Amino acid sequence: MNLNSLIKTLPENVTPADRELVTRAYQFAEEAHEGQKRASGEAYVQHCLAVASILVELGAPIPVVVAGLLHDTVEDTPITLVQLTRDFGTEVAKLVDGVTKLTQLPRVSRTNGKGKDERTSKGELAKETLRKTFLAMGDDVRIVVIKLADRLHNMRTLSHLPAEKRTRIAQETLEIFAPLANRLGIWQVKWELEDLSFRYVYPDKYKEIAASVADRRVDREGELKRIWGGVQEVLREAGIEAEVSGRPKHLYSIYRKMERKGVPFEMVLDIRGVRIVVQNESECYLALGVIHSHWKPVPGTFDDYIATPKDNFYQSLHTAVIFDDGKTLEVQIRTPEMHENAEFGIAAHWRYKEGRRRNDAFEQRINWLRRLMEWRQDIDDATDFVDAMKSDVFDDRVFVFTPRGDIIDLPSGSTPIDFAYHIHTDIGHRCRGAKVNGKLVTLDFKLQTGDSVEILTAKRGGPSRDWLNPSLEMVKSQRGRGKIRQWFKRQDREQNISHGRLLLDRELRRMGMDDVSFERAAREMEFSQTDDLLAAIGCGDIQLGKIVARMVEQDEAAAELVQPMLPPAVEKSVSTEEVSILGLSGLLTNLARCCKPVPGDPITGYITRGRGATIHRNDCPNVLRIKDKERLVQVSWGQPHQTYPVSVRIRAYDRDGLMRDVSTLVANEGINMSSIHVSTKNSLANFDLVMGITDLSQLSRVLNRLEALPNVLEARRLRPG
């Protein structure tokens, strides 16, 4: 590519002055990057030309095209923003400044007590760069589009980089930049980024699907042309002039559909699709009626995205019918403007003459990005920020209403607490209840699209630490969780230490790990001081489940295992796949009923006479009394394939319906209760349950949810003996 080919692609209505500006920008970039080469060996200015060309294809205005030519001058050359402002104006300079990659410096997320940064991996640096890039893009959505064009050309030339770097960049593109293009509605860029990434992240699958598509291309093209012609003829006979074309099947979308539905390539390719473009919205519905009257509709496949656009403002009618050959035909119906929006998304407004309605739509389209950046200062850690981008921006969405009728866009699975923090931080902190569609609901209620939400607040107060408990699923959005963590971080350190001490002590007791010291927990979590760990727990920076899991993991790796011999009557047979015995294979194993070990517990084995090995928890009282040490064997958990009996005690103030609520909660978790015993004294009830548990994470989750029930004081695992 050269300057002349770029100039020729500019729209006819571009003025001579603007053409001269593009020429000047190219010459400036060529001189600035003189002597610089790409990994492919070509002159660096070729990358600048390619980025500008992509922006022209998207219909970008001249200042954006010029910024595309100059986007790397400040980062990679001695050129300064002052020079760019002088030669090309403030607008272009701001765009270049926004898209410039910031220096890759690691952030200190936690020190080792000597002020040294512990987070230095390439992955962390990459996430930090992404974090800074997204923050830089937040001020002007045009920067996002320039960045996508930059990434697209880098992906097109990725083959010239080392294999490890190719895979990392492709994975990053698949996880961040392709979903970002989709969120902006720029499907042309989305599809190409996905297919290019697919090639490097899953090379074998890519080659397999690409070869299969190539083998069937000629036959398939002939089949599709016959279908298009048949659909167009039916519409013409009904007096509707329409443009009928196929919907290209992209390799990554084929792969995703194969994985999602668990079907072979042939079944995915057998689903044909046509796109019908008519003159106006009313003709969309007329065409739909004609299609449905001529071919039998497939039940449950109709979606009206014209009346209710997708969250990226995509509009079309979707349906599926049984075509003449008895196979399914998917149909999309839209207007030319809807088609432009579908293909070019947020860039589509550049492709029309700007009017007030178009500008309003554009502002609405980018509103979500501005809202996201409103709370960017709350997330300092790069990993948390990238996770927030994935969950709060790229996940499925729900659309709910405020009492005044304003639409609020939230991640799927959001609760009233998420809604409250979206409205205002202070409302989130003071949230104490909610009404959905006029009815009182619990704070963990899952909002659905179309719900009307009203938040009930206290005059003062702050969030509950339980809101950060992942087992309770009370806060979905990273935005909400970040606000809550920030609130607790601002509290007095001694208060956080005190709360952390109470939380960790309660969790260890509930999980039957009373013998674990806080000092050991701090060592396992790589904190130099116990109080630092407790403060991190108190402000919500570390989840209790991670601490328990880390200690269990260390126990399994290094514990000295000791076990007793027990009578056959107290043992339960278990598959050899579920318990691994060091140095032995095929030996029958039995779980001891005295201590009821479950996957995740530190365990040991005892070789019995004629019954294989008996498996016990390390802290089982019988273990401590065993004298025949030679029969002890080291064992570890394999892959669980069944449930294990665990004894749990619930202490609660008695009330009507408490037994029902406990039983319902346990059943909803998919857990069976083999026994239940209830005793009551002075209005205090004790429930002793034996439940079938698969592993410690499930046990922790159900204990958390039991404790959240009204009147429940404590739910904990009973210690053996």
Buried (B, 14 or more C-beta within 10 A) or exposed (E): EEBEEBBEEBEEEBEEEBEEBBBBBBEBBBEBBEEEEBEEEEBBBBBBBBBBBBBBBBBBBBBBBBBBBBBBBBEBBEBEBEBBBEBBEEBBBBBBBBBBBEEEEBBEBBEEEEEEBEBEEEEBBBBBBBBBBBBBBBBBBBBBBBBBBBBBBBBEBBEEBEEEEBBBBBBBBBBBBBBBBBBBBBBBBBBBBBBBBBBBBBBEBBEBBBEBBEEEEEEBEEBBEEBBEBBBEBBEEBEBEBEBBBBEBBBBBBBBBBEEEEEEBEEBBEBBBBBBBBEEBEBBBBBBEBBBEBBEBBEEEBBBBBEEBBBBBBBBBBBBBEBEEEEBBBBBBBBEBBBBBBBBBBBBBBBEEEEEEBEEBBEEBBEBBEBBBEBBEBBBBBBBBBBBBBBBBBBEBBBBBBEEEEEBBBBBBBBBBBBBBBBEBEBBBBBEBBBBEEEEBEBBBBBEBEBBBBBBBEEEEBBBBBBBBBBBBBBBBBBBBBBBBBBBBEBEBEEBBBBBBBBBEBBBBBBBBEEBEBEEBBBBBEBEEBBBBBBBBBBBBBBBBEBBBBBBEBBBEEBEBBBBBBEEEBBBEBEBEBBBBEEBEEBBBBBBBBBBBBBBBBBBBBBBEEBBBBBBBBBBBBBEEBEEEEBBBBBBBBEBEEBBBBBBBBBBEBBEEBBEBBBEBBEEBEBEBEEBEBEEEEEEBBBBBBBBBBBBBBBBBBBBBBBBBEBBEBBBBBBBE
